[in-house]
């Protein structure tokens, strides 16, 4: 129960002044997986007394709202890399490239800086654990889905592709660094 709030006739919590507990949720129109997930979120939250209105926007309008920080809630993505550092740096660093929530945290920035200063795997893990703890306790973002990796390849002419048994890189097309890594591992079938 939310202190001072009571459910109205529609089952939505209202503040003592009568303001409904409501948010807008921005998603990109036509991204059917996100659109469906947003509808599920709105329906689930309504059942516990929180009104969420889903706004499906064209990608440019959606991106503009996020980068100018003019939104209540938004479904988004996280950029990844070969270590968890890239995920946290891009999304949570004060100067991160996709820090759309505007987070500024010395805990996060210090852990990222400490990670950058060493190649010692155990020390890097220690910094990542600090970032994981911060994300779990402070919830600056809430992970919803670990998306499937969509990817096709053929071994008719070349071998060395990332596979379930040899996942040396995330091969999905959204990763800019992936093609160069994959090409460096491919070998013509005729050479084998």
N, C-alpha and C positions, 0 to 999 in steps of 0.2 A: 504494500500500500504506500502511496506517495503522500507524504505529510501535507495536510491542508487541502489536498485535491479530493474531489468526490466525483463519481461517475454521473454523467447526465443521462437523459432518457435514451440517448443513442448508445450508451455504454462507453462513452469516451470520457476520460478524466478531464475535469475542469478545475482551474485554479479558484481560490476563494473569490476572485473578482469575476469569474464566469468565463475566463479564456480557456478554450479547449487545448489540451495537450496534443499539438499537431505539428507535423513537419512535412516539408516537400522532399521528395527523393528524385534526383536527376539521373537519368540514364540516356544512352544513345538510342534513338529510334532505329528500329530495324536490326539491332543486335539481339536477336531473338532469345539467346540464352540469358542475357542480362535483363531483358524486358520481362521474361518469365520469372526470373529470380526476384526482381523488384516487386512484381505482383504478389508473389508468395510472401515476401517480407511484409508488405502492406497488410495482407490478410491476417498473417500471424500476429502482428502488432495490434491490429484492431481488436482481436480476440482478448487482449489483455488491457484494452482501454487507451491505446495510443493511435491517433489518426495519422496516417501517412498517405499523402497524395503523390502518385507517381507522375513525373513529367518526362515524356519521351521527346527528346530534342534532337535536332540535326547535330552532327558531331561538332561543327564549328561553334554553335551556340553553347553546347555542352562544355566544350573545352574552355571557352571564354569565361563561363561562370566559375569553373574550377580554378583557373589561373588567377582570376580576380577575386577569388574567395567569396563569391556571392551565392552561397548555397547553404541549405540546412544539412542535407545528407546527399551523398552521391555514391554511386557504384563506380568503381574505377579499377585500374589494373596496377600491378607493380612491375617495375622493370627489374630484370634479373641479370645475373652474370655467373661467372665460374665459381664464385664463393658467395656466401650470404652477405658479405660486406657490401656488394653492389646493390642488393635489395634494400638494405637498411640505409645506405648512403643516399641513394636516389630518392627514397621515400621519406626519410626522417631527418636527414642532416639539415641544419639551418639553411644551408645553400644547396640543398639537394635539388636535382633537376625536376622531380615530380613530387615535391613537398607541397601538395595542394592544400593540406590542412594548415599550413603556416607554422608548423611546430618549430620552436626554438628551445633547445634543451642542452645544457652543458653536459649532462650525463651522456646523451647520445653523441654529441660532437667530440667529447673527450674519448669515448670508447672507439669511435671511428678513427680519430687521430692516432690513438695508441695502436690500433690494428695496422695502420699505414706504416708505422715506424719499425715494424719487425717482420722478419720472415719466419720466425719461430712459430711453428704450428700450434704448440700448446699455449703460447701467449696470445695468438690470434683467436683461438677458441675461447679463451677467457674473456676477450673483448666481445665476441659474438654472444656469449652467454649473458653478459651484462645487457646487451641490446635486446636479447630475447626477453629477459626479465623485465626490462623497462616497458617493452611493447605489451607484455602480458598484464602488467600491473596498471599502466597508465592508459592503455587502449587509445592511442592517438589515431589508430585505424583498426578496423576489425576485419580480419581475413574471413571471407565467406566460402570461397571455393578454391580448391587446387585443380585448375583446369587440366584437361587431358592435353597431351602433346600431339597435335595433328601434324602428320608427316608421311610422305610417301617416298619410296625409292625402289629401284630395280637392280638386282644383281646380275642381270643379263650381260652387261658390258663392264661394270665396275663393282668391286667389293670394298669393304672398309667403312660402310655406312654405320652410323650409330644405331644400335639395336637394343632390345630389351636386355640382352645378355652382355652387351658392351656399350653402356650409355655414357660414352666419354664426353658428350656435349648435348645440350638441349637443342635438337635440330629444328625446332619450329621456326617458321619464316619471320617471326617478329623479332628475332635476335640478330642484330646487325653483325655481330662478330662470328656467327655460326658458319656461314658459307666458307670462309677462309680456312677455318679449322677442319671442316669436313673435307674440302678439296685436298688439303695436305695429307689426309689419311687414305684417300681413295687409291686403288690399284687396279689397272686394267685386268680383266679376266684372262686375256691372252698372255700376260706375264706370269701367270700362276701355273 
